[in-house]
Amino acid sequence: MKQKFQISGRMTDMTTGSPLSLILRFALPLVAASMLQQVFSLTDTMVLGVFAGNQAIAVLGVCLWPVWLQVSVLTNLGQAACLLAAVRFGAKDEAALRRAVGCVYRTAVWVGLLFIPALILLTKPFLRLQNTPEAIFDEAAEYLWIIFLGTVFLLVYNILSSLLRAVGDSLTSFYAILISAVINLGLDVLLVAGFGMGTIGAAAATSVSQVFAAVICLWKLRSYPVFHLRREELRFDPPLFKEYAGLCLPMMAQSFVIAGGGTYVQACINQYGVDFAAGVSAAGKLFSVLETGAIGLASACASFVSQNVGARQFGRIRSAVRQIMGLTLVVALVLGIGLWLAGPWLLRIYVTADALDCAVEQMHAYCIGLLLMYPMYSLRQTVQSLGNLQIPLLAALLQLAARMSTARFLPLWLGRSGIYYTGIAAWAVSVLLIGFIYPRQLRKCSRT
C-alpha cells in the first residue's frame, strides 16, 4: 500500500488545475533567475573585455564547450533525479519518493568522485583538440582548472534544486541563482577590475558563487520532511539504481555528443584567429541570456509531464504541450526581433572594433535560430519525461552531424561566415525528429 503525504510549503501538485497556468507559474522563477544570472554573466564579460581586452574574451570562447560539458553532465544528473522523483510525487507515494531520493544521493557521491578528477586531467587534451591558439592556451587551462575545482558545489546545487523542482518548488532555485549571481558579479568586479586578475579572477568568482547556491538549496531542503531520509533509505537499491542510470546515461551521452560537435566547431572558429573567436564568443554570451528562457520553460515542462505521468493524466500532457509550443514560438519571435535591433548596440559595449563585425553577424544568425531552439528544448524534455531517452540521443547525433558538416562545408561557399549557421542546422534536424516522435511516444505511454 502506498504511503501518501501532504502537500506542504512550496510544493506544487501539477496533476490538477490549468496546465498552462501551472507551467508558467513554475517556469517564471526559473526563467527570471537564469536570465538574471546570464545578464550578470554578460556584465562579467563586459568587465573582462574592458579591463583585459579581446584575449580574455577569446579565452571564454575556447573554454565554452569544456565548461558547457561540465554543466550539462551535472544538469543531466539533476534532470534524471527530477524525473525519478516527480513521477513518484505525482503518484503520491512517499515511501517510493524517499527511496528514489536516497538513490540520487548515493549516485551523486559516486559521480563526484569520478567526474571531478577526470575533468581536471583532461583539460589540456580538450584544449588541444579544439586547436586553442598558443597565445591563450595556458590562460585557458588555468581558467578551466579553477572552474572544475568548484564542480562539487555545482553538483550539490543541481541535485538539490532538481529534487525541489520535482515536488513543484522552483522559487528556491530562483533565490539560489539570484544570490549566487549577485555574489559572482561583485567578486568579478573586485578581482578583475580591482585587482587586475583577468580570467583567473573571473573563474574564482564563479567557483565561490556556486558555494552559496548549494548552501541555499541545502538549507531549504531541510524544511521538507519528505527529504529527511532514514539510514535504510540510503541503502543501495539495484533496481532503483538501474532506473536512475537508465535515465542519466542517455542524457549524458547526448551531452557528450553535443559537446563533441561544439568542440569541432570551436576548432574551426579558432583557425580564424583570436579576434574572430572573441567576436563569436561575445555573440554567444549575449545569446545565452535568451537561451535560458527556453531552458526554464523546458524544465517546467519536464516537471509537469513527469508528475502527470505518475498520475496517468495523459490528456493534460497533450493539452499542455500544445499550448507550450504556441507560447515558445511567440516568445522566440519577440526575443529574436528584440535581439536583432538591440544586439549591435549591446555588443559595442564590451567588444572592440576588431571583433565587432563578426560578433554582429553571429548574433543575427542566433536571432533566426531562436525559432527552432525554443520549441526544441521543450519537446526534448517532454519526450524524455515520457520515458523515451533514445530519440533525444539520436537527435543529438544528428546535431553532431549537422554541426560538423555545416562547419566543414558551408565556409567553402560563404567564407568564415558559414560558421555562424552551425547552431541553426543542429536545432533544425533535432526539432524535426523530436516533433515527429512526440505524438507517437505520448500514445505509446498512455497505452502502457
N, C-alpha and C positions, 0 to 999 in steps of 0.2 A: 504493500500500500504506500502511495506517495505521501511524503511528509511535506505538507503545504506551509507557506509562510505568508505573513502580511506584508503588503507594500508599505514602505516607510521612507522617511527622509526625502531625498531627491530621486528615488526610484520612480520609473515611469513604465506603466504597463501599456504596451503598444498594441495589444490584441483587441482593444476596444476603442471607440471614438473615431473621429475623422482621420483617415490615413495621412493626407497631405498636411493637415494642421499639426499632427503629432511629429511627422518627419521634420517639418520646418522648425518647430519649437525645439526639437532635439538638435537639428543641424546648426541653427543660428549661433549658439555659443561656440561651437567648433569652428565654424567659418570665420566668425569675428575674431576669435583668438588666433587662428592660424594666419589670417590676413594681417592682423596687427604684428604678429611675430615676423612675417615676411617684410612688412613695412620697416620694422626696426632693423631687420637684416639688410634691407636696401640702404638704410641710413648708415649701417656699418660699412657697407660697400662704398658709399659716398665718402665716409671718413677715410677709408683706405685710399680711395682714388685721389683725394685732396692731399693727404699727408704722405702717401707712399707711391703714388703715380700708377701708370699703366702696368708696370711689372707686378705690383701687388694684385691688381685686378686679374691679370693673367694667371697668377698663382691660384686664385679662387677658381678660375676656369678649369685648369688642369686637375684640380682636386675635386671637381664637381662629382664625377662618377664614382671615385672611391668612397666619398662621403655619402653619396646617394645610395650606394650598395649597403654601407653600414646602417644607415637609417632605414632603408627598405627592408632588410632582413629582420631587424628588430620590430619594425611595424608589422611585418608578416606574422611574427611570433605573437604580437598583440592581437592582430586581426583574427587569427585562428583561436586564440583564447576567448575573444569576444563571441565568435560563432559557437564555440563549445559551451560556453556559459549561457548565452542568450537563449538557445533552444531549450535548455533546462529551466531557465527563468520563465520563458513563455509557457512551459508546461506546468509551472507552479510546483516543481519538485525540488524541495530544498535539499534533501539528502543527496540527490544526484548533482545538484549545483555545487555543493560543498566538496564532493569528491572531485568534480571537474576542476575546481579552483586549486585543490591540493596537487593535482596532476600538473597544472600550469606552473605552480611554484617550483616543483621539483625539476621540471624540464628547463625552466628559465635558468636555474643554477647551473645545470649541465651546459647549456648553450653559452653562458657567460664564461665558463672555464675554458671552453674550446675556441670560441669565436674571437675573443679579445686578443690573445696571443697570435692567432692566425692573421688578424688584420695588421698588427704591428710588423710581423715578419714579412708580409707580402707587400708592404708599402712601396719599397723601391722597385721590385719587379713590376708592379702595377704601373708606376710612373714611366718606366722604360717601355712598357708595352704600348703606351699611347704617345710615344715619341715626344716626351716632355723636353722642351728646349733646355740646353745645359745652363743657360743664364738664370733659370729659375728652378732647376732640379732640386738642389739642396734645400732651398727655402720651402719648396712644396713638400718635401719629405718631412721636414721639421714640423710644418703646419699639420700634416696628417697624423704624425705621432702624437701630438698633443690632443688632437680631436679624438683619436682612438683610445687614449688613456681615459677619457671620460665616458667610454661606452657603457660601463657598468651602471651609471646613473641614468643614461638614456634607456637602457634595458629595463630598469626598475620603473621608470616613468611609463614606457609603452605597455608593459604588462599590467600595471595597476590601473592606468587610465582606461585601458581596454576592458578590464573587468568591470569598472564603474559604468562604462558605456553599455555593457551587456545588460545591466539592470536599469538602464534608462537615465543614468546620471551623466550628462555632458557638461554641466556647469563647472564641476571640479576641474575638468580638462581646460576649460576656459580660464579659470583663475590661475592654474598652474602655468599655462603657456604665457599668459599676460604678465605675471610677475617675473617669470624667468626671462622673458623678452626685455622687460624694462631693465633688469639687472644686467643682462647681456649688453644692452646699449650703453648703460652707464660705465661698465667696465671697459667697453670698447673705446669710448671717448677718452677715458682715463689712460689706458695702456697704449693706445695708438696715437691719439692726438697729444696727450700729456707727456708720456714717457718715450714716445717715438719707437715703439716696439714692433710696428708694422704687422705683418701677417701672424707673427708669433703671438703678439698681444691679442689679436682677434681670435685666434684659436683658444688661447687661455680663457678669454671672456666667455666663449661658447661653452667650454667644458665646465666652468664654475657655475654658470647659469643653470645647467642641467641638474645640478645637485638640488637646487631649490624646487624645480618641477617635480623631482622624485619625492622629496620630503612632503610637499603639499598633498600629493596623491596618497602617500602612506598615511598621513595624518587623517585624511578624510575616510580612507578605507576602514579605519578603526571604528568609525561611528556606525558601521553596518554590521549587526550581529551575524549575518549570514556568512561573512568573511572571517569570522573568528573560528579558526579550524582547530579540531582536536588532533591528537597525535595519529590516531588511526586513519584520519582523512588525508594525511600526508604520505601514507604508505604507497609504495609503487603498485600501480594497478595496470597490469599488462593490457587488457582490452581498452581501457580508457586512454592509456598512452598511445596505443596503436591508432585510436580515433584521432587524437590530437596530432600525432605525427602525420596521419593521412591528410589533415587539413594544412599543416605547416609546410610540409616538404614541397608540394606542388606550387604553393605561393612563393617559397624561397627560390625554387627553380625558375619561376617567372622572373624574379628579381635579378638572378644571375644572368639570365638570357638577355633581359633588357639592358643591364649594365654592360654586357659584352658588346651590344650594338652601340651603346653610348660611348664606350671606350674606343671603338673603331672610328666613330665619327670624330671624337676628340683628337685622335691621332691624325686624321685628315685636316682638322682645323689647325693643329699645331704646325703643320707643314707650311702654312702661310705666314708664320711669324707671330711675335708677341703682340703687336698691335691688333691684328685680326682676332687672335684669341681673346684679347681684352674686350674687344667690341662685342663679340658673340657672348662672352661671359656676362657683360653688363646687361645686354638684352635679356638673357636668361634670368638674371636676378629680378629684373622688372616683371617679366612674365610669371615668375614663381609666385608673386603676390596674388595673381588671379588664379593660378593653378590650385592654390589651397582651397578656393571656393568649391571646386569640383571634388577635391578630396574630402572636404567636410560633408558635402551632400551625399557622397558615396558611403561614408562611414555611417551616416544616419540611415541610409537605405539598408545597409548590412544589418544593423541592429533591429530595424523594423521587420525585415524579411525573416531573420533568424527567430525572433520571438514568435512571429506568426506561423512559421513552420512548426515550431514546438506546439502551438495551439491548433494546428491544422486549419488555419484560416487562409486558404489559397485565393479565394475571391478578393480578399482585402489586398493581398500582394499584387494581383493583376491590376486592380484599380489604382493602387499607389504608384506602381511603376509607370503606368500610362500617364499619370499626372506629372510625375517627376521628369519624364522625358520632355514633355512640353515646357516645363519650367527651365530645365537645363539649356534648351535651345534659346529661349528668350534671354536668360541671364548671359549666355555666351555671346549673343549678338550685341547686347547693350555694352558689355565689358569690352568686346572687340572694337567697337566703334570708339569708345572712350579711350582705349589704349592707342589706337591709331592716331587720334587727334592730339592727345596729351603726351604720348610717349617720347617724341623727339625732344620736346622741351625738357622732360624729366631726365633724359639721357645726357643732355648737355650739362647738367648739374655736376655729374660725377665721372664723366669720361672725357678725355682730351680729344682735340680735333683729329688726331691721327687715327683714332679708333671709332669716331662718331658715325661716319657713313655706313660702315658695315654693321654697327650696332642698330641703326635705324632700319636698315634692310632686313636684318634678322627679326627685329620686333614686328615689322609688317607681316612677315610670314607667320609669326606666332598668332597674330590677330585672326588670321584665317583659320588657323589650326584650332582655336578655341571652340568652334562649332562642331568639331569632331571629338575633341578631348573631353568636354563636359559630359555628353551622354555616354561616352565610352567608360569613364570611371564608374558611373552609377550602374550601368549594365553589367560591368565586370564583377562588381561587388555583389550584385543581385544573383547572378549565375553561381558565384561561389557560395553564397548563403543558401542556395537551393541544393547544394551538395555536388555540383559539377565543378571539379577543380582541373579537369583535363583540358576543357575548351579554353579557359583563360591561359593555360600554359601553352597550348597550340597558338593562341593569339600572340603570345609573347614571342614565340619562334617566328611567326610571320612578321612581327615588328622588327625582329633582328634582321631578317632577310630584306625587309623594306629599307631599313636604315642603311645597311651596308651597300645594297645595290644603288640606292639614291646617292650616297656619298661617293661611291666609286664611279658611277657613270654620268650623273647629271652635270658635274663640273666640266665634263668633256664638251658639252654644248653651251652651258651657261657661265663657264668660268667658276671662280670661287663662290659666287652667289648660289650655285647649285647646292651647296652645303646647307643653306637656310631651310630647305624643304624636307630634310630627313624626318623631322618630327611629324609633319603633315602626312607623309607617306606611311609612317608607322601607325599613327592613330587611325588612318582611313582603313587599312586592312583589318585592324583589330576590331573596330566598331562594326564593320560589315559582318565579320564572323560571329561575334558575340550577339549582335542583334538578330541574326538568323537563328541561332541556337536557343535564345532565351525562351520564346513561347513553347518550344518543344520540351525544354527542361522543366518548365512550370507544369505542363500537362503530365509529364512523367512523374514528377514529385507528388502531384495531387492524387495519382492513382496508386501509389505505394503505401 
